[in-house]
Amino acid sequence: MVIRIWCQCYILHNISLFYGALAALVLLGVRDVLFLYEENRCSMTYMYEYPEYLKIKLPKKTARRYPAYELYLYGEGNYAEENKNLLLTGIPVLFLPGNAGSYKQVRSLGSIALRKAEDVDFKYHFNFFSVNFNEELVALYGGSLQRQTKFVHECIKVILKLYRDQEFAPSSVAIVGHSMGGLVARALLTLKNFKPELINLLITQATPHVAPVMPLDKYLTDFYTAVNNHWILKAQDLRNLTTLSVAGGFRDYQVRSGLAFLPRLSQHDSALSVVSSAVPRAWASTDHLSIITEDPKKRMSVLNHHFVRHPAKMFEENPEAFTELAGSFMWITVKASKWTYSVYNDSDGKYFTFPLASHRKSYSHVYCENSMLTTGNWQGVVMLKLQDYPSLSHIVIQVPPAAGNKYTLGCEFFKEDSRTVQLPVTHLFSFGLSSSKILLNSTGLLYNVQLQHFNQIYQAFKIYIEIQIYKDYNDHVSCCFRVPSLTEISAKLHIAQPHNDSSLPELNIYSSPDCQYEVILKTSLLQVLGQVIRFHAGAFPVYIVSNILLTYGGQLHTLRSTGNFSLELVRTAKPYKVEPLISIVVFLQGFNWFREMWESLSLPEVDAAVLSSQDAWFPLVSLILFLFGTGIAYWSEVFFSTSLRLFSSLWLTLMRPTLLQKDKLITLRRVCGMVSLTLVSWTTCGAFAVLIIYLQYFCRSLAACVRKKSSQAMSSLIHHTRLATIAEAVNSLKMHITILNLFMWIVLLNLPSLIYWLKNLRYNVRLDPDPCRSTAIILTCILEILMNSSTSEMKSSKLLKITAKVPLPLSVAMLAFGRMHLYRVPHFVTFSLLLHVLCCIV
């Protein structure tokens, strides 16, 4: 007996170490996503006058239909005072906040736009409107998205009516949508009575266009399906709407950039998607043409100019063919292919001319850079492909007088092939132990390092650029001033490389002549974990619940001696029990005959197949996520059991425990409890009833834990027949703890709808639509019976074998159909618990 206990403790110790290592890997991945990214280079916007939000009066019918929503006009100081009579003359812009967003977020846009309007003496100016959505959690609860969309439609009509007395009244508005506000703006086009010409420009910021971040209810996924299908099927109708989507980059850990990319269709060429970190001169001012022009092609040209190209100047629709070079500066002809010029405190300006005729045959590109050495090492660059300018005879560089400034100019002609080198990336399983290197003996100003085989989202690397200086200039700037001796760069992708794209990721090195550069590339295990978390953290609840469900099935299988949760988790939660079947189905769905048979059975598409088609899946990711889910399931049970023991100890010290009594499974009191909770679910909120039954179950288990402690303390004084009853109660308690742990995740998945209901309680007592009402009614009835059950009722049941075997196929189905549809998870759990109740009765 002693040896058996010692072995069990040894096994539990090793289990804790293994699952501790898994938890550590999860935490490292979370740390990479939440904390290890580039520094925040955004600056706060400030106002010069006090902001004011003027509430716009809505029609009575609209206000009555949408009591929680409001429309505001933003203003500051004198501008706000002038607009109180609503005699507006500007360009209407409507701001839509996102998930839990405030209408006051429009301040940043409105304040900056007001300052820009003052700079041009209000030749053009904007009127910024903002919608108050009551800070609803629409990213987690989709029941109000359709309501928000219809309200925005009403707001657009109200806004345009404010301008109807103008001589040139606007017929459309521009919309800026943040987060889910951008999706609501796109959904306007799905409304039956909406006229597409009411919107001319749509700018979305960090909007998850592709899919919801957390698909917690069917209303959310159905809304996405309707919007995206409409934009695909009706792309021809969207030609006059110019759309820009700006993703936040790796700093945005809530909405990864891959979700913010709009679909690029051949019929819809007026959509542009960019990542904020890749926007050239992101903080340069923008002209008003993108708003006021009626030509969609011109609007698209403006967006491409500012967000993709941006050649360091304002947009010009028809740039002048001739430019006057003013000033009596000295003209100097430069015939060399490489040229460097340093200037400090020079009072005379100069023009340097580069004849191109002699360079066209030998070189393909010309590159120039300007390093300002007194303003934080600012560097500007320009590169031209000579083939794109066949009629160009000279390049002229103007060097203005440098009063007190010091900077260096450099130009060179080069052949693209001579400055392009290829560097194969290291394999994922090198774990950073091996590296890929390349040595550049720099003789020019620019090198392009192409990273071969870098095309998947799970790839992540650290790139080190080591610089060795073997020549300095006496009066010129040495290369050690431009860059540190060792530079570290992270390399990872926002989306996988499209199948029709053969281009390679490039590392552009702005080099210095006579310096040697060594580029070292290593796989970063930490960032690989971060990519797994970034792309698949939303599926964690599925894997955690799947592991707990497998453990629950194992406990049912060994019901005569219900095992410890940790031991059962090790014994039953095996990836090979669930993953191979899913992989086989995904493989077979590549064949038409199997796909047709699958569709004839009205079965939904396997989520892994959808993710594979989006290049967001790879063979080992499911195994990794399953192991991570196992680790989280283990530690959640440890936390839960520890909390239960602590509360029971506190209870035992404060009050005397009640005697252990056997009661009937179904009584009049419990039937009344079921009816009461059913009424709560039907008349208020299903998630509220689920929370009530969970707390009731927890208290019941807590009381059982107290009785167990008390009985174990007096075990030496109890007759052996009584000890058998205590042992039965201990086994039942273990089962109840597993069910509670399982049910806790169901409560968490339904929590957003509960929060939404509580926030809107003053407007409506009943949550409508309610994504979990029907599930809540079934669950409350099941758990009302289950919390009073014991293992003794099940041992002689004819359904026990079936009930013990069902959790395995349910876990497989959960992983197959629940990764992208989290709202399906409670359905699988409910079915398993329903069989448990039947076992107790039959």
Secondary structure, DSSP 4 states (H G I P E B T S, - for coil): -HHHHHHHHHHHHHHHHHHHHHHHHHHHHHHHHHT-S----------SS-EEEEEPPPPHHHHHH-TT-EEEEEEEHHHHHHGGG----SEEEEEE--TT--GGGGHHHHHHHHHHHHHTTTSS-EEEEEEE-TT--TTT-GGGHHHHHHHHHHHHHHHHHTTTTSTT--S-EEEEEETHHHHHHHHGGGSTT--GGGEEEEEEES---SS-SS--SHHHHHHHHHHHHHHHHTGGGGTT-EEEEEE-GGG-SSS-GGGGPPP--SS--SEEEEEGGGSTTTTS---SHHHH---HHHHHHHHHIIIII--SS---SS--S-----S-PEEEE--SSEEEEEEES--S-EEEEEE-TTTTTT-SEEEEEEEETTSSSEEEEEEEEGGG-TT--EEEEEE---SS-EEEEEEEEE-GGGGEEEEEPPPGGGTTSSEEEEEEE--SSEEEEEEET---TT-EEEEEEEEEE----SSS--HHHHS-SEEEEEEE-SSPPPTT-----EEEEE--TTEEEEEEEEE-HHHHHHHHHHHHGGGHHHHHHHHHHHHHHHHHHTGGGPPPHHHHHHHH--GGGTHHHHHHHHHHTTSHHHHHHHHHTTPPPPHHHHHHHTT---TTHHHHHHHHHHHHHHHHHHHHHHHHHHHHHHHHHHSPPPP-----SS-HHHHHHHHHHHHHHHHT-HHHHHHHHHHHHHHHHHHHHHHHHHHHHTGGGS-HHHHHHHHHHHHHHHHHHHHHHHHHHHHHHTHHHHHHHHHTTTT-SS-SS-TTHHHHHHHHHHHHHHTT--THHHHT-TTHHHHHHTHHHHHHHHHHHSSS-GGGHHHHHHHHHHHHHHHHH-
